[in-house]
Amino acid sequence: MKKKFSIEFEEFASLYELSPGDKSLCLESEKAMVSSYSPYSGFRVGVAVQLRSGKIIHGSNQENVAYPSGLCAERVALFSIGSTYPDDTIMTMAITAQTDHFEIQEPVTSCGACLQVMAEYEKKQASPIEVLFYCTKGSIIRIKGIKSLLPFTFVETRLQK
């Protein structure tokens, strides 16, 4: 049996097409890049997460000379929220990236591991997370829910008590 799925997303040409709240969150993601520790790749990633309570949480990628020991900006922010604000709801995430090696001309999306963690938080809070993939020199992509990008999330309900 063949099945097909498609994704829906919005694309904006610049920050000026966004709502004031989304524009502000994208600018917060730029601020988050300041704390990126990326001496090996030179690829800085910043994320700003808007919680239902109004709090904005920042995350940035953190590298290590032993590459697998680092952590992406998205998981830095999400795990911080999970440990500090476990009962708050994640509404929107804005993610951006920069490097001194070349000009990024398209929005950079999250890796599969980060998408799986995002999916777990959606499941935990029983509501989708809106994500803005923001290119500082170009367009912005908005998705409403992680299943748009990771339709086959790992789910094993028997692991829960």
C-alpha positions as CSV (number, residue, x, y, z in Angstrom):
1,M,0.0,0.0,0.0
2,K,1.4,3.4,-1.0
3,K,0.7,6.4,1.2
4,K,1.7,10.0,0.7
5,F,2.0,12.9,3.1
6,S,2.7,16.6,2.5
7,I,3.7,19.4,4.7
8,E,2.3,22.9,5.0
9,F,4.4,25.9,5.9
10,E,4.5,29.6,5.4
11,E,7.4,31.5,4.0
12,F,8.1,35.2,4.6
13,A,10.5,37.3,2.5
14,S,11.8,39.3,5.5
15,L,11.2,40.2,9.2
16,Y,8.9,43.0,8.1
17,E,6.2,40.6,7.0
18,L,6.0,39.0,10.4
19,S,3.8,40.0,13.3
20,P,5.5,42.2,15.9
21,G,5.7,39.2,18.3
22,D,7.3,36.9,15.8
23,K,9.7,39.6,14.6
24,S,10.7,40.2,18.2
25,L,11.3,36.5,18.8
26,C,13.5,36.2,15.7
27,L,15.6,39.2,16.9
28,E,15.9,37.4,20.3
29,S,17.3,34.4,18.5
30,E,20.0,36.6,17.1
31,K,20.9,37.7,20.7
32,A,21.0,34.1,21.7
33,M,23.8,33.4,19.2
34,V,26.1,35.6,21.3
35,S,26.7,32.8,23.8
36,S,27.4,30.2,21.1
37,Y,30.5,28.2,21.9
38,S,31.5,27.1,18.4
39,P,35.3,27.4,18.0
40,Y,35.6,24.2,15.9
41,S,32.8,24.6,13.3
42,G,32.5,28.4,13.4
43,F,28.7,27.8,12.9
44,R,26.7,29.8,15.5
45,V,23.1,28.9,16.2
46,G,20.7,30.7,18.5
47,V,17.2,30.0,19.6
48,A,14.6,32.0,21.4
49,V,11.6,30.2,22.9
50,Q,8.4,32.0,23.9
51,L,6.6,30.3,26.8
52,R,2.9,30.8,27.5
53,S,3.8,32.6,30.7
54,G,5.5,35.3,28.5
55,K,9.1,34.3,29.4
56,I,11.6,34.1,26.6
57,I,14.3,31.4,27.0
58,H,17.5,31.5,25.0
59,G,19.7,28.6,23.9
60,S,22.9,28.4,21.8
61,N,25.0,25.6,20.4
62,Q,27.8,24.4,22.6
63,E,30.6,22.5,21.0
64,N,33.3,20.3,22.4
65,V,36.6,19.1,20.8
66,A,35.0,15.7,21.1
67,Y,32.2,16.6,18.6
68,P,29.5,14.2,19.9
69,S,29.8,15.8,23.3
70,G,28.4,19.1,22.2
71,L,24.7,20.1,22.1
72,C,22.5,22.0,19.6
73,A,20.9,25.3,20.5
74,E,17.4,23.8,20.4
75,R,18.1,21.1,22.9
76,V,20.0,23.5,25.2
77,A,16.9,25.7,25.4
78,L,14.4,22.8,25.6
79,F,16.3,21.0,28.4
80,S,16.6,24.3,30.3
81,I,12.9,24.8,30.0
82,G,12.2,21.2,31.1
83,S,14.3,21.6,34.2
84,T,13.4,25.2,35.1
85,Y,9.8,25.7,33.8
86,P,8.5,22.1,33.6
87,D,4.8,23.2,33.8
88,D,5.0,26.1,31.3
89,T,3.9,25.6,27.7
90,I,6.2,26.2,24.8
91,M,4.4,28.3,22.3
92,T,7.0,29.4,19.6
93,M,10.6,28.8,18.9
94,A,12.7,31.1,16.6
95,I,16.0,29.6,15.3
96,T,18.8,31.3,13.4
97,A,22.4,30.6,12.4
98,Q,25.4,32.5,11.2
99,T,29.0,31.7,10.2
100,D,32.0,33.7,9.3
101,H,32.9,31.2,6.6
102,F,30.1,31.9,4.1
103,E,26.8,33.7,3.9
104,I,23.7,31.7,4.9
105,Q,21.0,32.5,2.3
106,E,18.2,30.2,3.4
107,P,16.7,29.3,6.8
108,V,18.6,26.6,8.6
109,T,16.4,23.8,9.9
110,S,16.9,21.7,13.0
111,C,18.6,18.3,13.0
112,G,16.7,15.1,13.4
113,A,17.7,14.7,17.1
114,C,16.4,18.2,17.9
115,L,13.2,17.5,16.0
116,Q,12.7,14.3,18.1
117,V,13.2,16.3,21.3
118,M,10.7,19.0,20.1
119,A,8.2,16.2,19.3
120,E,8.6,14.9,22.9
121,Y,7.9,18.3,24.3
122,E,4.8,18.6,22.1
123,K,3.6,15.2,23.4
124,K,4.4,16.2,27.0
125,Q,2.4,19.5,26.7
126,A,-0.3,18.0,24.4
127,S,-0.1,21.0,22.0
128,P,2.0,21.8,18.9
129,I,5.0,24.1,18.9
130,E,5.3,26.7,16.2
131,V,8.8,27.1,14.8
132,L,10.3,30.0,12.9
133,F,13.4,29.2,11.0
134,Y,14.9,32.6,10.5
135,C,17.6,33.5,8.0
136,T,19.1,36.9,9.0
137,K,19.9,37.7,5.3
138,G,16.8,36.1,3.8
139,S,13.5,34.5,4.3
140,I,11.7,33.0,7.3
141,I,9.8,29.7,7.3
142,R,7.1,29.0,9.8
143,I,5.8,25.6,10.7
144,K,2.9,24.8,13.0
145,G,3.9,21.6,14.7
146,I,6.9,19.3,14.5
147,K,5.1,16.5,12.7
148,S,5.4,18.6,9.6
149,L,9.1,18.0,9.6
150,L,9.3,14.7,11.4
151,P,6.2,12.7,10.5
152,F,7.6,9.5,11.8
153,T,8.6,10.5,15.4
154,F,9.7,7.7,17.7
155,V,6.8,6.9,19.9
156,E,6.7,4.0,22.3
157,T,3.8,4.3,24.7
158,R,4.7,1.0,26.5
159,L,7.8,2.8,27.9
160,Q,5.6,5.1,30.0
161,K,4.3,3.9,33.3
